[in-house]
Amino acid sequence: MLCLFDLDGTLIDSEHGITACVKHALARLDVPAPAHAELRRWIGPPLRHSFAPLLDDDAERIEAAVAYYHERFNTLGWREHEIYPGIERLIERLRGAGHQLAVVTSKPHRHAAPIIAHLPFGDAFLRLYGPHPDSAHSEKATMIGEALADFGADPADTVMIGDRHFDIDGAVANRVRGFGVLWGFGGRAELEQAGASAIAATPDELARLLLA
């Protein structure tokens, strides 16, 4: 089976790094940062999508905000994450069972690559899919389609695993199963509404679903 994993909110808790970089970008533009509860919703969607309403949809200011975000992320933000408990064991069990693993993330490839390289199980992932840095879209559906083609995988024998509706939307668009996880930044209602095939509350529960 081909198992495609989202990164932020699925493999790693990157809340601190992402929110700190958002605050840095907004401070550089002299724009007040939203409350922390609102900032958590920024984890998953493309940055440009989230910055737009705060910056009056001004394309030039949005691009400046993205540049300021990356300014901090490139030096500090990419290191500011924790691996969710139970994830390392999950990945090793899937690899041991002979499944093929890849990462499909909304994070640009150049930002996701060093994070994955530093994970203790990073070498378990055969490929990494991330959108072009200039893209304003999540592109999950496109990237899942690329993964299916690259691996020569049958959609019926593929699963996309993630914590937000973007992951499930991408799965549905490619007729693959979308498994939602509850330890990230989405929630059961969001995942169910998107059409998740199954929802796991813990990595152990996810392992039972994937190794059944």
Secondary structure, DSSP 8 states (H G I E B T S, - for coil): -EEEE-SBTTTEE-HHHHHHHHHHHHHHTT-----HHHHGGGSSS-HHHHHGGGGTT-HHHHHHHHHHHHHHHTTTGGG--EE-TTHHHHHHHHHHTT-EEEEE-SS-HHHHHHHHHHSTTGGGEEEEE---TT--S--HHHHHHHHHHHHT--GGGEEEEESSHHHHHHHHHTT-EEEEESSSSS-HHHHHHHT-SEEESSHHHHHHHH--
